[in-house]
Amino acid sequence: MQLQQISVDILNQLIAISKQLKDNEFSAPLEILSKNSIGKHIRHIVEFYDLMLIGHVSGNVDYDKRSHDRILEENRVLAIEKMNALAVEILAITNDQPITMFANYSIDGNDPVKIDTTLFRELQYNIEHAVHHMAIIKIALLNAFKEVAIPQGFGIAYSTIKYQKDSECAQ
């Protein structure tokens, strides 16, 4: 249950940020993000989790098959609703299972890679992937939206948080 709860905590942090932004701030292209928006980064995280959950049912996951849903990256309320729905689905996961992941790193798209993995491994990957994008979102928030209260640990790897805590205890 630990991976599931961490994922839900991540989604809740993203929801907390989203609730503080105005609609136009959520979807605003920001120079510091190479003219991408906070909404695009959140949509990207959401689509990865969504594809993983589809893989939970089908036994196959392909993160290259993202829909790049513009509505999700522009509509803050819809993004919040989707994150809440994902949290419910993630908490319902009780057992690990094999999954086949497909990826394609060739320019012409004709050389797919097939990787045997598991649901829990993909859940762990999604955590690390989300934290990476949250670190980018945090940079944007600190530069463009200083009034937004950023949750403690937002965009910081769990191993880094543990290391910092252990270092403080040792001193």
N, C-alpha and C positions, 0 to 999 in steps of 0.2 A: 504493500500500500504506500510505501514511501515515495516511489516514483510518481504515483498518481497524485499524491498530496502536494508534492513539489510543483508538478505541472499546474494544478489548480491554484496554488499560491502565485505562480507566475501569471496566470490568466487574471487573477484578482488584482495583481499589481498593475497590469495593463488596463484593466477596467477602471481602476482608481485614477490613473493618468487620463484616460479617455473622458471620464466624467468631469474632469477639471477643465478640459479644453472646450472652447467654443467650436461650433461646427466648422467654421471657416479656418480655424487654427489647426484642427485635426487634418484637414485636407490641403492645407497651404503648402505649395512647393517652397522649400527652404534652401537658400544658397548653401548653408552648412551641410546639407544632405544631398548636394549635387542636384538640387532642384527636385528632389523627392520629398515626400511628406511623411509625417509621423504615421498617418493613416496607411500609407503604402507599406511601411515596415510592420505595422500591426497586421494588416491583411496578409502579408507574407508569412508571418508566424502562424496565424490562424489557418491558412491553407495547408501548411505543413502538418499541423496537428490533425486537421480534417482528413487529409490523405492517409495519415497513419491509422486513423479510426476506420476508414474505408478498408484499409489493408487488414485490420483486425477481423473484419467480416469476410473479405474475399480471399485473404491469404497472400495477397500481392500488394506491393506499394511501389509507386513511381512518382517521386517528388517533382519530376519534370512535367507531370500532367496537371500542374496547377492551372486554375482557370484565370488567374490575374483579374479577379472580379473588381472592376472599378467602383461598383456601388458599395462594396464592403470597405474599400479604402477611402471613400468619400463620405459615407454615411456613418457617423459616429455612433448613433443609437443602434443601428443594425449590427455594427461591429461588436458593441457591448452585448447585445442579445446573442450573437453567435458565440462569443467567448463564454457566456453563461451556459449555453447549451453544450459546448465542448466540455466544460468542467463537469457537468452531470454525466456525460458519456465516459469521460476519463475515470471518474470515481467508480463507475460500474465495472471497470476492468478488474477481474479477480485472478486470472491465471495468465501465465506466459504461454505463448504458442509460437510455432515456427511461422515465418513470413518470408516470402521471396521478394527481394527488392530489385527493381530494375533502374538502371541509370544509363545515361548516354553522354559520353564525353567527346565524341567525334563531331567535327564541324558539320559534316554532311548528315549526321544523325543516323547513320547506317551501321553502327557498331555498338549495339547495346551490351551492357554488362549485367549479368545476373548474379545476385549475391544472396546467399542463404543467411538469414538473420532471424531475430525473434521480436515479438511485440515489445517486450521490456527493453531490448536493446534500442529499438526505434523510439520508444518513449524517452529513454535516456538521451538519445541523439537530439530529440526535439527540445528537451530541456536546455542542453548546451547551445543549440541553434537559437532558441528564444533569448537566452541570456546575452548572446552575442549581439542580436538586434536591439535588445533593450539597452545595451551600452551605447549603441549609436543613437537611439532615441533620447537617452539621457544627455548626450552632447547637445542635441537639438534643443531640449528643454532648458538646459542651463544657459544657452545662448539666446533663444528666441522667446521663451516663456518662463522667465525667472520666478513668476508668481505661483507656478505649479509646485505643489508639495510632492516631492519625489519620495516614494516609500524607501525605507531603509533597506539597503542591500540590492536596490534596483540596478540591474545591469552588471552585477558583480558575480563572478562564478562562485558557486558554493564552496569549492575547494579554497578559493582565496579568502572568503569570509571565515572559514575554519582556520586557515593559516593565521589570519590577523588576530582572531580570538585567542588561539594558542600562544601567539607571540606576546599578546598583552598579559596573559596569565603567567608567562615565564618571567616577566619583568618585575 
